[in-house]
Amino acid sequence: MDKNKIQIIWGAALVMAGLGVFYRIPQVMPKIMSIEAFVNAEGIIRFCFYVLGVLLVYGGAKKIYDHLHNRHNRSLPQPEIRHKIQPK
C-alpha cells in the first residue's frame, strides 16, 4: 500500500475512534459509576473521556487535512527562486 493512502486511513481511523468515544460515554458511565472507588470522581472521569474524544477527532482531522493540503501544494508548480548576489 502507498504511504499516502496509509496516512489517510490512519487519520480516518483516529476520527472514527474519537466519534466512537463520544458515542460510548453515555453507555459506559453507569457501569463505571457502579464501581465503588469511582463514585466520587464521576465529573473528572467524564471530562477525561470527552477530552480523549476531542483529541482523537482533532488529531485525525488534522492528519487528513495536512496530508491533503500538502499533496495539493506539491502538485502545483513551484516558482523558481533566484538569489541575487549583492556586491561587497
N, C-alpha and C positions, 0 to 999 in steps of 0.2 A: 504494500500500500504506500501511496505517496505521503510524504511527511506533511504536506499541506492539508490533505484530507484528514489525517490523524489529528491535527490541531483543531480543525473544525468539529470533528466528532467529540474530542475531549472537551471543548468548550460547551457543546450542546449537552454532554453528559453532566457537566457541572451545573448548568442551568436547570436541567431536569431534576437533579438531586436536590437542589435548593427548593424547587417547587414542591418536591415530594416531602421535604421537611415541613413546609407550611401546611401541606395537606394533612400530615400525620400528627401535628402538635395537638389538636383538639381530641384526637383519639387516644393518644399516649399519656397525656397529662393525668387523667383519672387513675390510670394504672400506676403511674409514678407516685401520685399522692396517696395511694394505698400502702406504700412503704413508709413505715413509721418514722424513719430517720429523715425523710424529705418533706414531711408535712409543713414544717415551719419555713421552708425555703422555696415555696411554690413560685413566688414572684421572680426570684433570681434564676430559677430553672427555666421558666417560661421565657424570660428575657434572653438567656443564653441560647435557647433553641431558635428564637427569632433572629438573633444576631448571626448565628450559624447559617440560617437560610438566606439572609440578606447577603452575606459574604460569598456564599456559593453562587447565587444568581448573578451578583455583580462580577465576580471573577470569571465566570463562564461567558457572560455577555461581553466583558472587556476583551477576553481572549478572542472571541469571534470577531468583534468589531476591529480590533487591532490587526488581526490576520487579514481580514477582507480589505481594510483600509490600506495596509502595506502592499497587498497584492495589486490593488488598483493603482497605487503610486508607482509600482515597479513597471507596470505596463505602459505608462506614459513616457514619452521621450524626455530624456534628461538634457537640460541646456548645457552647452559646453562652457566651462569656466576657464577663462584666460586670466592669468595673473600678469599684471603689469610690473615690469622691473623698474623700480624707481632709481634714478641716478643718485649717486652719493655726493 
